[in-house]
Amino acid sequence: MRIIDHHIAGLANGGAAGGATRTGDVFDPNTGQVQATVTLGTQADLDTAIAAAQKAQPGWAATNPQRRARVMFEFKRLVELHMDELAELLSSEHGKVIADSKGDIQRGLEVIEFCCGIPHVLKGEYTQGAGPGIDVYSMRQPLGIGAGITPFNFPAMIPLWMSGVAIATGNAFILKPSERDPSVPVRLAELFREAGLPEGILQVVHGDKEMVDAILDHPAISAVSFVGSSDIAHYVYKRGVAAGKRVQAMGGAKNHGIVMPDADLDQVVADLSGAAFGSAGERCMALPVVVPVGEKTAIALREKLIPAIAALRVGVSTDKDAHYGPVVNAAHRARIEQWIQTGVDEGAELVVDGRGFELQGHEKGFFIGPSLFDHVTPSMESYKEEIFGPVLQIVRANDFEDAVRLPSEHQYGNGVAIFTRNGHAAREFAARVNVGMVGINVPIPVPVAYHTFGGWKRSAFGDTNQHGMEGVKFWTKVKTVTQRWPDGGVGDGANAFVIPTMG
């Protein structure tokens, strides 16, 4: 059986340093069968990776930004060259269809494209004549060694979001990907090396909570970026900050889609089919709650949603006609089904029940059909919590104020969308809603790579977002230099230094 080892500099085949015997199963979600095992690392593995990073990072930081950008350009070319291979590998371990896997990789590459312009964004600031003969300038310098802890649902995009900016700004980076689908992160690290990245600058260590804690506690790691559930994000943030690290920890979500009475319902339904059910709903930026404003809007939307959901095709990852594939493993499928039962028990109307779905010839695969609830209320636990599956909930709003209040008062604040033809309503909603990312007639408002990604409330812990200039700020520290070059010779008292604010 295939063994997925670490990617650690100096170890044969990237294997373990600590004689690790613990492993984890990696499933093929399409068949339900174990297809590989992944080595679960130890403190010794992390120490070995950090030693290599400490050796390599000073030279990488001293490499001028233009040369670092050239590595990014070449890496982008190599990933595009290997796109089909990477997408097939990703789908085989995650379960998402090939088209979604390619989108996963492409959204990561967009951040790499931003990193190709790193010489420009690292230029710093300069003030000439801040005082008599005094100039002041600032420079952004790398932190040293950073780490990323990434989830199963985007095994290419999120590692690239983190590692791209961290590396481009001159840091070494240690990645701890999800042990559920670890192959693509290793392959990306191999392609970075092929692109010219020095050995030790990007390393991959596998593991579970033991490895996460080792990363959070290690004194040589200056910053940690995390994406996962909110409870774990809060834990990562508290433990990392207590250890003196800079931490950004992105958590869960319960994104709402507000449907105003003037919205194009055909377009809304088409958008919801992808946003709520695409990638089996395993996305923190999915749209699992739709909020029609007014009873007439709710009735019309429901009538259009039911046949649209019936038309969704659930298939294996390689089925080009499938809208989505299996979920990542049996435990996650059971969790989704339990949330569906919770919704029923709480009194919501289960309009479409996706439980018990089996795909002919793949009966042991981790498949679940699409589900639709109506008459969901804010008091229900199934509304309060993230289901992270192909389940869409209708929460009816009486008016515009009700529609603003629902996402604003929810514990999560990752993303929200409003569907309307009314520019004033859209502008008012975007200004008032208490959520970090807003879409106007855009169902999944993930910002482009040169802007920044981040939610509010329990969707994010820390005050710096991912990628864009916020990412550059997170992975660098600012040094400010005040300089003066006096005229005259040594000991000329007329040229005594005086800070401008001192007189």
C-alpha positions as CSV (number, residue, x, y, z in Angstrom):
1,M,0.0,0.0,0.0
2,R,1.2,3.5,-0.8
3,I,2.8,5.4,2.1
4,I,2.7,9.2,2.2
5,D,5.7,10.5,4.0
6,H,6.8,13.9,5.1
7,H,8.7,16.3,2.8
8,I,11.6,17.2,5.1
9,A,15.0,18.4,3.9
10,G,17.8,15.9,4.4
11,L,15.7,12.8,5.0
12,A,15.6,10.0,2.5
13,N,12.4,10.1,0.6
14,G,11.1,12.7,3.0
15,G,10.6,10.0,5.7
16,A,10.4,10.2,9.4
17,A,13.2,11.4,11.7
18,G,11.8,10.0,14.9
19,G,11.2,6.4,14.0
20,A,7.4,7.1,14.0
21,T,5.2,4.1,14.1
22,R,1.8,5.9,14.1
23,T,0.0,6.2,10.8
24,G,-3.4,7.3,9.5
25,D,-5.6,5.9,6.8
26,V,-6.2,7.8,3.6
27,F,-9.5,6.8,2.0
28,D,-10.8,6.9,-1.6
29,P,-14.2,8.6,-0.8
30,N,-15.6,7.2,-4.1
31,T,-15.1,3.6,-3.0
32,G,-14.8,3.8,0.8
33,Q,-11.6,1.8,0.6
34,V,-8.3,2.7,2.2
35,Q,-5.9,3.7,-0.6
36,A,-2.8,4.8,1.4
37,T,-1.4,5.4,4.8
38,V,0.1,8.7,6.0
39,T,3.0,8.9,8.5
40,L,1.9,10.8,11.6
41,G,4.9,12.8,12.8
42,T,6.6,13.3,16.1
43,Q,8.4,16.2,17.8
44,A,11.7,14.8,16.4
45,D,10.3,15.2,12.8
46,L,9.3,18.8,13.5
47,D,12.7,19.5,15.1
48,T,14.5,18.1,12.0
49,A,12.4,20.3,9.7
50,I,13.0,23.4,11.8
51,A,16.8,22.8,11.9
52,A,16.8,22.6,8.1
53,A,14.6,25.8,7.9
54,Q,16.9,27.7,10.3
55,K,19.9,26.8,8.1
56,A,18.2,27.8,4.8
57,Q,16.1,30.8,5.8
58,P,18.9,33.5,6.2
59,G,20.2,32.9,2.7
60,W,16.6,32.9,1.2
61,A,15.9,36.2,3.1
62,A,19.0,37.7,1.6
63,T,18.0,36.7,-1.9
64,N,16.7,39.8,-3.6
65,P,12.9,39.9,-4.1
66,Q,13.2,39.8,-7.9
67,R,14.9,36.4,-7.7
68,R,12.3,35.1,-5.2
69,A,9.6,36.2,-7.7
70,R,11.3,34.2,-10.4
71,V,10.8,31.1,-8.4
72,M,7.1,32.0,-8.1
73,F,6.8,32.4,-11.8
74,E,8.4,29.0,-12.5
75,F,6.4,27.3,-9.8
76,K,3.2,28.7,-11.4
77,R,4.3,27.3,-14.8
78,L,5.0,23.9,-13.3
79,V,1.6,23.7,-11.5
80,E,-0.2,24.6,-14.7
81,L,1.8,22.0,-16.5
82,H,0.8,19.3,-14.0
83,M,-2.7,20.6,-13.5
84,D,-4.5,17.3,-14.6
85,E,-2.2,15.2,-12.4
86,L,-2.7,17.4,-9.4
87,A,-6.5,17.6,-9.8
88,E,-6.9,13.8,-10.2
89,L,-4.8,13.2,-7.1
90,L,-6.8,15.8,-5.2
91,S,-10.1,14.3,-6.2
92,S,-9.0,10.8,-5.4
93,E,-8.4,11.7,-1.7
94,H,-10.9,14.5,-1.1
95,G,-13.8,13.3,-3.3
96,K,-14.6,16.6,-5.1
97,V,-15.2,16.4,-8.8
98,I,-12.3,17.1,-11.1
99,A,-13.6,20.6,-12.1
100,D,-13.8,21.6,-8.5
101,S,-10.3,20.2,-7.9
102,K,-9.0,22.3,-10.7
103,G,-10.8,25.4,-9.2
104,D,-9.2,24.6,-5.9
105,I,-5.7,24.6,-7.4
106,Q,-6.4,27.7,-9.6
107,R,-7.6,29.8,-6.7
108,G,-4.3,29.0,-5.0
109,L,-2.4,29.9,-8.1
110,E,-4.0,33.3,-8.1
111,V,-2.2,34.0,-4.8
112,I,1.0,32.8,-6.4
113,E,0.4,35.3,-9.2
114,F,0.1,38.0,-6.6
115,C,3.4,36.8,-5.1
116,C,5.1,37.2,-8.5
117,G,4.8,41.0,-7.8
118,I,6.5,40.8,-4.4
119,P,9.3,43.2,-5.4
120,H,6.7,46.0,-5.7
121,V,4.8,45.3,-2.5
122,L,8.0,45.1,-0.4
123,K,9.3,48.6,-1.4
124,G,8.5,50.2,1.9
125,E,8.1,53.9,2.7
126,Y,10.5,56.8,2.5
127,T,10.3,60.4,3.8
128,Q,13.0,62.8,2.7
129,G,13.7,65.8,5.1
130,A,11.8,64.6,8.1
131,G,14.0,66.9,10.0
132,P,17.1,69.0,9.2
133,G,19.1,66.6,7.1
134,I,17.2,63.7,8.4
135,D,15.5,61.0,6.2
136,V,13.2,58.2,7.5
137,Y,12.5,55.0,5.7
138,S,10.8,51.7,6.6
139,M,11.5,48.1,5.4
140,R,9.5,44.9,5.6
141,Q,11.6,42.0,6.8
142,P,10.7,38.3,7.1
143,L,9.8,36.9,10.5
144,G,12.0,33.8,10.1
145,I,10.1,30.5,10.2
146,G,6.3,30.4,9.7
147,A,3.9,27.5,9.9
148,G,0.5,26.6,8.3
149,I,-2.1,24.2,9.6
150,T,-4.6,23.5,6.8
151,P,-8.0,21.7,6.5
152,F,-9.1,18.8,4.3
153,N,-11.6,20.8,2.2
154,F,-9.0,22.8,0.1
155,P,-5.8,20.8,0.1
156,A,-4.2,23.0,-2.6
157,M,-5.7,26.4,-2.3
158,I,-5.3,27.1,1.4
159,P,-1.7,25.7,1.6
160,L,-0.8,28.0,-1.4
161,W,-2.6,31.0,0.2
162,M,-0.3,30.6,3.2
163,S,3.0,29.3,1.9
164,G,3.1,31.6,-1.2
165,V,3.1,34.9,0.7
166,A,5.2,33.6,3.5
167,I,7.9,32.3,1.2
168,A,7.8,35.3,-1.2
169,T,8.5,37.6,1.7
170,G,11.6,35.7,2.7
171,N,10.4,33.2,5.3
172,A,10.9,29.5,5.6
173,F,7.6,27.7,5.9
174,I,6.5,24.4,7.5
175,L,3.1,23.1,6.4
176,K,1.0,20.7,8.4
177,P,-1.8,19.7,6.0
178,S,-4.9,17.6,6.8
179,E,-4.0,13.9,7.3
180,R,-7.2,13.1,5.4
181,D,-5.9,14.2,2.0
182,P,-2.1,14.9,2.3
183,S,-0.7,13.9,-1.1
184,V,-1.3,17.2,-3.0
185,P,0.5,19.4,-0.5
186,V,3.6,17.1,-0.7
187,R,3.4,17.2,-4.5
188,L,3.2,21.0,-4.4
189,A,6.3,21.1,-2.2
190,E,8.1,18.9,-4.8
191,L,7.2,21.3,-7.6
192,F,8.5,24.3,-5.5
193,R,11.8,22.6,-5.2
194,E,11.8,21.9,-9.0
195,A,11.0,25.6,-9.5
196,G,14.3,26.5,-7.7
197,L,13.2,27.0,-4.1
198,P,16.1,26.1,-1.9
199,E,15.9,23.0,0.2
200,G,14.5,23.6,3.6
201,I,12.4,26.7,2.8
202,L,9.2,24.7,2.3
203,Q,8.7,21.5,4.2
204,V,5.7,19.3,4.9
205,V,5.1,17.5,8.2
206,H,2.1,15.2,8.6
207,G,0.3,14.6,11.9
208,D,-2.7,15.1,14.1
209,K,-3.2,17.1,17.3
210,E,0.2,16.0,18.6
211,M,1.9,17.7,15.7
212,V,-0.4,20.8,15.9
213,D,0.6,21.3,19.6
214,A,4.3,20.8,18.8
215,I,4.0,23.5,16.1
216,L,2.2,25.9,18.5
217,D,4.7,25.4,21.3
218,H,8.0,25.4,19.3
219,P,10.0,28.5,20.1
220,A,11.6,28.8,16.7
221,I,8.3,29.2,14.9
222,S,7.4,32.9,14.8
223,A,3.9,32.8,13.2
224,V,1.1,30.3,12.6
225,S,-1.7,30.5,10.1
226,F,-4.7,28.1,10.6
227,V,-7.9,27.3,8.8
228,G,-10.5,24.9,10.3
229,S,-13.4,24.7,12.7
230,S,-14.1,27.6,15.0
231,D,-13.5,25.7,18.3
232,I,-10.1,24.5,17.1
233,A,-9.3,27.9,15.6
234,H,-9.9,29.4,19.0
235,Y,-7.7,26.8,20.6
236,V,-4.9,27.4,18.1
237,Y,-5.2,31.1,18.6
238,K,-5.0,31.0,22.4
239,R,-2.2,28.5,22.6
240,G,-0.1,30.1,19.8
241,V,-0.5,33.6,21.3
242,A,0.4,32.2,24.8
243,A,3.6,30.9,23.2
244,G,4.5,34.4,21.9
245,K,3.6,33.8,18.3
246,R,1.7,35.9,15.8
247,V,-1.4,33.9,14.9
248,Q,-4.2,34.1,12.4
249,A,-6.9,31.4,12.9
250,M,-9.8,31.2,10.5
251,G,-12.8,29.3,11.7
252,G,-16.2,28.1,10.5
253,A,-19.1,29.8,8.8
254,K,-22.8,29.9,8.3
255,N,-23.1,32.2,5.2
256,H,-26.5,33.6,4.3
257,G,-27.9,34.5,0.9
258,I,-30.5,37.3,1.1
259,V,-33.1,37.2,-1.7
260,M,-34.9,40.4,-2.2
261,P,-38.4,40.5,-3.8
262,D,-37.0,42.1,-7.0
263,A,-34.2,39.4,-7.5
264,D,-33.9,37.3,-10.6
265,L,-35.1,34.0,-9.1
266,D,-33.9,31.9,-12.0
267,Q,-30.4,33.3,-11.5
268,V,-30.6,32.9,-7.7
269,V,-31.5,29.2,-8.0
270,A,-28.7,28.6,-10.5
271,D,-26.3,30.3,-8.1
272,L,-27.6,28.4,-5.1
273,S,-27.2,25.1,-6.8
274,G,-23.5,25.6,-7.0
275,A,-22.9,27.7,-3.9
276,A,-24.9,25.4,-1.5
277,F,-24.2,22.0,-3.0
278,G,-20.9,22.4,-5.0
279,S,-18.0,20.4,-3.5
280,A,-20.7,18.6,-1.4
281,G,-21.0,21.8,0.7
282,E,-17.6,21.2,2.3
283,R,-16.6,24.9,2.0
284,C,-16.4,27.6,4.6
285,M,-17.6,30.0,1.9
286,A,-20.6,27.8,0.9
287,L,-24.1,29.3,1.0
288,P,-26.1,26.9,3.2
289,V,-28.7,29.4,4.3
290,V,-31.1,31.3,1.9
291,V,-33.2,34.1,3.3
292,P,-36.1,35.1,1.0
293,V,-37.6,38.4,2.0
294,G,-41.4,38.3,2.1
295,E,-43.8,35.3,1.9
296,K,-44.3,35.7,-1.8
297,T,-40.6,35.5,-2.5
298,A,-40.3,32.5,-0.2
299,I,-43.0,30.5,-1.9
300,A,-41.7,31.3,-5.4
301,L,-38.1,30.5,-4.5
302,R,-39.1,27.1,-2.9
303,E,-41.1,26.2,-6.0
304,K,-38.0,26.7,-8.2
305,L,-35.5,25.1,-5.8
306,I,-37.2,21.7,-5.6
307,P,-36.9,20.8,-9.3
308,A,-33.4,22.3,-9.4
309,I,-32.2,20.1,-6.5
310,A,-33.8,17.1,-8.1
311,A,-31.8,17.7,-11.2
312,L,-28.4,17.7,-9.4
313,R,-26.2,14.8,-10.3
314,V,-24.2,13.1,-7.5
315,G,-21.4,11.0,-9.0
316,V,-17.8,9.8,-8.6
317,S,-15.1,12.4,-8.8
318,T,-14.2,11.6,-12.4
319,D,-17.8,11.9,-13.6
320,K,-17.6,15.0,-15.8
321,D,-21.4,15.4,-15.6
322,A,-21.6,15.2,-11.8
323,H,-22.3,18.4,-9.9
324,Y,-20.6,17.1,-6.8
325,G,-19.0,13.9,-5.5
326,P,-18.7,12.1,-2.1
327,V,-17.8,13.7,1.2
328,V,-14.3,13.1,2.6
329,N,-15.0,10.1,4.9
330,A,-17.7,8.0,6.6
331,A,-17.5,9.9,9.9
332,H,-18.2,13.2,8.1
333,R,-21.2,11.7,6.2
334,A,-22.6,10.4,9.5
335,R,-22.1,13.9,11.1
336,I,-24.1,15.6,8.2
337,E,-26.9,13.0,8.5
338,Q,-27.1,13.6,12.2
339,W,-27.5,17.3,11.6
340,I,-30.3,16.6,9.2
341,Q,-32.1,14.5,11.9
342,T,-31.5,17.3,14.4
343,G,-33.3,19.7,12.0
344,V,-36.2,17.3,11.7
345,D,-36.4,16.9,15.5
346,E,-36.3,20.7,16.0
347,G,-39.4,21.1,13.8
348,A,-38.0,22.3,10.5
349,E,-39.7,21.0,7.4
350,L,-37.4,18.5,5.5
351,V,-38.5,19.2,1.9
352,V,-35.8,17.1,0.2
353,D,-34.0,14.3,2.2
354,G,-30.5,13.4,0.9
355,R,-29.9,10.6,3.5
356,G,-29.5,7.1,2.4
357,F,-28.2,8.0,-1.1
358,E,-26.3,5.2,-2.8
359,L,-24.5,5.4,-6.1
360,Q,-24.8,2.2,-8.1
361,G,-21.6,0.3,-8.3
362,H,-20.1,2.5,-5.5
363,E,-22.3,1.6,-2.6
364,K,-19.5,1.8,-0.1
365,G,-18.5,5.3,-1.2
366,F,-19.1,8.3,1.1
367,F,-22.0,9.7,-0.9
368,I,-24.9,11.8,0.4
369,G,-27.7,13.4,-1.6
370,P,-28.7,17.1,-1.5
371,S,-31.1,18.1,1.3
372,L,-33.5,21.1,1.6
373,F,-35.1,22.5,4.7
374,D,-37.8,25.1,5.0
375,H,-39.3,27.0,7.9
376,V,-35.9,27.0,9.7
377,T,-35.8,29.4,12.6
378,P,-32.9,31.2,14.3
379,S,-33.5,29.3,17.6
380,M,-32.7,26.0,16.0
381,E,-29.2,24.4,16.7
382,S,-29.1,23.2,13.1
383,Y,-29.2,26.8,12.0
384,K,-26.7,28.0,14.6
385,E,-24.0,25.5,13.8
386,E,-22.1,24.8,10.6
387,I,-23.3,21.5,8.9
388,F,-20.5,21.5,6.2
389,G,-22.4,19.3,3.8
390,P,-24.9,19.5,0.9
391,V,-27.8,20.9,3.0
392,L,-29.6,24.1,2.2
393,Q,-31.8,25.8,4.8
394,I,-34.6,28.3,4.1
395,V,-35.0,31.0,6.8
396,R,-37.9,33.3,5.9
397,A,-37.5,37.0,6.6
398,N,-40.4,39.4,7.0
399,D,-38.6,42.5,5.6
400,F,-35.2,44.1,4.8
401,E,-34.5,44.8,8.4
402,D,-35.0,41.2,9.3
403,A,-32.7,40.2,6.5
404,V,-29.9,42.4,7.8
405,R,-30.4,41.2,11.3
406,L,-30.2,37.5,10.7
407,P,-26.6,37.3,9.4
408,S,-25.5,40.2,11.6
409,E,-26.6,38.4,14.8
410,H,-25.3,35.0,13.9
411,Q,-22.2,33.7,15.8
412,Y,-20.3,33.3,12.5
413,G,-19.4,36.2,10.2
414,N,-17.5,34.8,7.3
415,G,-19.5,35.7,4.2
416,V,-22.9,36.9,3.1
417,A,-24.6,37.6,-0.2
418,I,-27.6,39.7,-1.3
419,F,-29.5,39.2,-4.5
420,T,-31.3,42.3,-5.8
421,R,-31.7,44.7,-8.7
422,N,-32.0,47.6,-6.2
423,G,-28.7,49.4,-5.9
424,H,-29.7,51.4,-2.8
425,A,-30.8,48.2,-1.0
426,A,-27.5,46.5,-1.9
427,R,-25.4,49.5,-0.8
428,E,-27.3,49.8,2.5
429,F,-27.0,46.1,3.2
430,A,-23.2,46.0,2.4
431,A,-22.6,48.9,4.8
432,R,-24.7,47.7,7.7
433,V,-24.3,43.9,7.8
434,N,-22.0,42.6,10.5
435,V,-20.0,40.1,8.3
436,G,-16.5,40.3,6.9
437,M,-17.1,39.5,3.2
438,V,-20.1,40.6,1.2
439,G,-21.3,39.5,-2.2
440,I,-23.8,41.6,-4.3
441,N,-25.4,39.2,-6.7
442,V,-22.2,37.1,-6.2
443,P,-23.0,33.9,-4.2
444,I,-19.5,33.0,-3.0
445,P,-17.8,36.3,-2.3
446,V,-14.2,35.1,-2.0
447,P,-12.1,38.2,-2.8
448,V,-9.5,38.1,-5.6
449,A,-6.0,37.4,-4.6
450,Y,-4.7,41.0,-4.4
451,H,-7.5,41.8,-2.0
452,T,-7.8,39.9,1.3
453,F,-9.8,37.1,2.8
454,G,-11.1,37.1,6.3
455,G,-14.3,36.8,8.3
456,W,-15.5,38.3,11.6
457,K,-16.8,37.1,14.9
458,R,-16.2,33.3,15.5
459,S,-15.1,32.9,11.8
460,A,-11.7,34.4,12.5
461,F,-9.4,34.9,15.5
462,G,-6.6,37.4,15.1
463,D,-6.6,40.8,13.4
464,T,-4.8,40.1,10.1
465,N,-6.4,38.4,7.1
466,Q,-5.1,36.0,4.5
467,H,-3.3,36.9,1.3
468,G,-3.2,40.3,-0.4
469,M,-1.4,43.1,1.5
470,E,-2.9,41.8,4.7
471,G,-1.0,38.6,4.1
472,V,2.2,40.5,3.5
473,K,1.8,42.3,6.7
474,F,1.2,39.1,8.6
475,W,4.3,37.4,7.4
476,T,6.7,40.4,7.8
477,K,7.8,42.8,10.5
478,V,8.4,46.5,9.9
479,K,11.7,48.1,10.7
480,T,11.9,51.9,10.6
481,V,15.3,53.7,10.1
482,T,15.9,57.3,10.9
483,Q,19.2,58.5,9.3
484,R,21.3,61.6,9.1
485,W,24.6,62.1,7.3
486,P,26.3,65.1,8.9
487,D,28.5,67.6,7.1
488,G,31.8,68.6,8.5
489,G,34.5,66.6,10.3
490,V,34.5,64.5,13.4
491,G,33.7,66.4,16.6
492,D,32.0,69.3,14.9
493,G,29.5,70.2,17.6
494,A,27.5,72.3,15.1
495,N,26.2,69.1,13.6
496,A,24.9,67.6,16.8
497,F,21.9,65.3,16.2
498,V,18.5,66.6,17.2
499,I,15.3,64.5,16.8
500,P,12.7,66.8,15.1
501,T,10.2,66.5,17.9
502,M,12.8,67.6,20.5
503,G,13.1,71.2,19.4
